[in-house]
Amino acid sequence: MTLDTNGQTSTFGPDRLTLTSLLTAEDLRRSLTEDARAGLSASPKWLPPKYFYDERGSELFEEITRLPEYYPTRTERALLTEHAREIAEIADAEVLLELGSGSSEKTRLLLDALTQAGRLTTYVPVDVSASALTQAMDALAEERPELVLNGVVADFDQHLGQLPAPGRRLIALLGSTLGNYDRPGRERFLRSVAEAMRPGEGLLLGLDLVKDPGQLVAAYDDAAGVTAEFNLNALHVLNRSLRADFDPDGFRHLARWNTDEERIEMRLVAQSPTRVELRELDVTIDFEKGEELLTELSCKFRRSSAARELAAAGFRDARWWTAPDEAYALVLAKR
């Protein structure tokens, strides 16, 4: 499979397998340029987490999901194993559209349940990583010859209204990805999702719940250092894409629990005074010793507040499935 990056749809083999790019290489470059210029010149400094996910970053994240400290993936998988059939019956969907699909590994549980429910025709995986989409779709094409696969390379912050709707959809955002938005950002995002949906379509969310801070910090600062490497990969992306000269060895990974905001904050901390040139932008950035660069938020949820946010965005009839230890939940709401 190859990828057409000109905003066109390419068909590979039978008509059931297509890959569309709404996000071209130039789009990614322009977005990175704007975010790097704004975030690195701000005080405090920040970068959006989507720049973790080049090919190496996607590989590292898949490794993170298998770490003993990182409970969200295995807990979400257990919930899907137990409740996917009920979710499929309530959703009554012809299309599964997954935002941030990655390897589509857990999604197979939903695909099985939706297929058994008798209405599923199409799977639409959406991701910023063309390589992750290509690998996942190649595997699924062999496993499920009856399923139409319509992959989309897109940034779902920008392209929600352009995503395919070849039938009644269940839109899935798993892995507690919603937690990467702060509260105002979540409000905007959920409204945008609702506006892109038709009445009766479902939204399935995986939500990481508030729990012991020690367990939370460990999940984002594992003993093997994989999350640290994942965090530092953002600097490699900047070096490669913007001809920057970050020394990743000059920064350390930090995961901190923010009690007031109930969220994990991932940061990179300068180990000494550092000057960085971003030659592509003709910009020089100074870091003081100990200065922090915020790279990711991972907000944790309470059922009451999450329910209010969904209702305010235009969703109704929310159904919840919560892990026995109350560490994680799946919630299905209808537009």
N, C-alpha and C positions, 0 to 999 in steps of 0.2 A: 504493500500500500504506500502511495505517495501522497503528498499534501499540496493542494492548490492554495496558495496564500494570497490570492487576489480577490478575496471576498466572493468566490464562486463555489458552487457545489461540484465535487468530483465524484463520479461513480466508479466503483472498482468491482469487476466481475459482475455478478448478478445485480439487478436493480435494487435489491434489498440492502445493499451496503454502500453508504455514502458518507463523505466527510466534508463538511462545510467550514470555511474559515471566515468568521466575522472579525477576527483579530489578526491583522497582518503583522509581519515583522516590523514594519514601519510604525504601526500603531503602538506596539509594545515599546519600541525605542522612544517614541514621542512621550508616552506615558511615563516611562522610567526617567526621562530627562526632566519632565515637569516635576515629578515627585521628588527626585533627588535634589533639584535646585531649591524647591520649597522646604523640604524636610531637613536637609543638612544645614541650611542657613537659619533655621528656626531655633528658638530657645524655649524649652529643651528640644534637642534634635530628635527626628523620627524618620522612619521609613515604613511604607505599607508592607505587610507580610507576603503579598503576592509575589514579590521578587525572590522569595526563597525557591520558587518552583521552576527553576530550569531543570534540565534532565538530571543533573546530579542531586539537586534539591528534592526532586520527586523520588529518587531512589532512597535518599536518606529518610524521607518521611515514611516511606513504606517500611523501612527498618525500624523506625521509632514505634510504629504501630505494633510491632512484635516484642517490644521490650517488656520485661516484667513490671516495671514501674508504671507503664502507660496503660492504665485500665480502660480508658474510654472505648477503644476499638473492640476489645474482647467483650466488654459489657454490652455495647451496642449490638454486637453480633449475637450474643446470647438472647437479648430482647427480640431481635428479628427472628431468630430461630424459633422462639416460643410463640411469637404473635404475628408473624408475617401473613398467615392465612386470614386472621381476623382483619388485619389492616387492608388486605386485598379486597375482602368482601365489602368493607365499608367504603373504600375508595372507588370501587366499581369502575376502574380505569381501563382505557384502551391503550394508553401510552404512558410509559414511565419516563419522565424527564428528570435527570439527576444533575444538580448543580455541583460543580467541583467533584467530578466522578472519579478522578485518579485512576486506580487500577480496576475499579468496578468489582472488587472482590466480594465485599459484603452485599453488594447489589444483587448478586445471584440468588440470594434468599428471597428477595422481593420478586425477582423475575420468575422464580419457581412458583411462588404463591399466586402471582397475578396470572400466570399461564394456567395454573390449575383452576383458577376462578373462571377461566373460559373466554375472557374478552381481550387479553393483551395481544396487540399486533406489532408494537414498535417500541424500541428503546432508544432514547435520545440522551447520550452522555455528553455533558458540557464541561469543558476544562480549558484552562489557559495553556496547558502543556500539550502540544501536538504529539510529542513522543509517547506520553502516557496514554492518550486517546488511541493512537495507532496500535499500541501493544494490546490494550484492552479489547479493542474491536476485532483485531485479528484472532484473539483467543475465543471471543464470543461467537464469531462467525463460524468457527469449527464446532463449537459446543452446541449452538442453537441455530441450525440451518433454516428453521421455520420463521425466525424472528427478523423483522426489518430493523436494521441498525443505522441510525442517522446521527453520527457524531458531529459536534459543533465546537470548534475552537473559538472561544469567546470569553470575555470578561463579563460576568453576570451583573456587575455593577453598571455596565453600560448597555448591555444588549438584551435585557429581559424581554422587551417588547418585540424583538426580532427572532426569538427562538421558535422552532417549529411547533405547530399545533395540529398534527394530523389526526386528531381524535381527542376524546376526553382524557385529560392528563392527571396523573399523580405526579406532582413536583416534589422531589426529595432533596433535602439539604441535610446530609448526615454529618457525623463526626463533630458535632457541636460547632460547626463553622459559623453559625450565627453569633457565637460568642466572640468572634474576631472584630465585631462592631461595638463601639461604645453605645450608650443608650440612645443618644440622638441619631447616630448612624443606623441603629437597628430600626428605629421608627421609620426613617426614610426608606430603608431597604424593604421592610415588610409592606409598606404602602406600595412600593414599586412592584413587588411580587403580586400583590393583590390586584393592582391595576392591569397587570399582564395576563391575569387568569380570567377564565370564563366562569360564570356562576355554576356552582356544583363541583368544580374541580377541587382536588385536595392538595394540601401542603403537608408533607411529612418532615418533621424536624427531629434531629437528635440533639438533646440538651444535656450538658454536663451540669450537675446540681451542686449547690454550695455544700461543702463538707469540711473535714479536718484540713487546715492549711498545710500540715506536714505531708499528707498524702498528695495534695495538689502540687506542692513545690517539687516533690520527688518525681512526679510525672513529667515535669518540664526541665528537670536537671538530673538525668539518669546517671547511674554510676559508670556506665561504659562511655559516656561523653558523646553519644550520638546526637543528642539534641543540641549540644554545644557546637558540634560540627555543622549541623543544620543551620543554626543561627549565624555562624560565621560565614556560611556559604553566601549570604547576602553581600558580603564584601567582595567575594570573588566575582559575583555577578556585576557589581559596579566596576571592578577593575577591568573586566573583559568588555563590558558594554560601553562604558564611558571613558575608557583609557585612564582610569584612576590608579593611584598607587598606594592604596590601603595595604598595610602589613597586617594580615589577620593575626599573626603571632603577637601583635601589639595590643590586642583586645581580648577580653575574657567574657565568657557567657555568664549572664546573671538571670535567674528566675526569681521573682519576688511576688509575694501575696499582698495585694492592696486591700486592706480590711474595709476601708470606707466604700470603695467601689465594688467590692466582692469580685475581684478578678486577678488572674495571674498576669504579670507584665514581664515579657522577655526583653532583655536589654543587652547591648554590648558596651563594655566599660573600657575606656582607654587606660592602658597601664602606665603611660607616661605622656608628657606633653607631645602632641603629634600634629604635624601639618600634612594635609593630604591635598594633592592636586587632582582635579577632575578635568583632564586636558580637553575632553570633548566639549565641556561646558565653559572652558576658560575660567574656572572657578577654583579658588583655594579655600580650604576649610581647616580651621584650627580646632583641636581638641585639647582641653586641659587634662592633666592627670586626674583620673577618677570620673571624668565626664561621661555621661551615659547617652547612648543612642537607643531609643525605643524602637523595637522591631516588630513586636506583636502584643496584642491584647488577647486574653482568653477569659472572657466574662463567664461567670457561673450564675446559675439561675435558681430562682425559687418559683414554685408552681403558681403562686398567687400573682406575682408580678409578671411572669411570662404570659399567663392567661389574659391579664389586662392589656398587655402590649399587642397580643394577637387580636383581641376584640377591637381595640382602637384602630388597627390597620384594616379592619373589614372582614375578619375571619369569624366563623361561628362553629358551633357543635364540636368543640375540641374534645378529643378522646386521648387519654393518657395511659401509658404503660410504663411503670417505674420498676427499676431493678430492686431485688429484695433488700439490698443494703442501702437503698435510696441514694445511690451514687450517680445515677444516670436515668434519663427518661426518653422515651419516644412520644411525640405528640402529633396527632393527625387532626387538622382543622380543614373545614370546607370554606371556599370562597362564597 
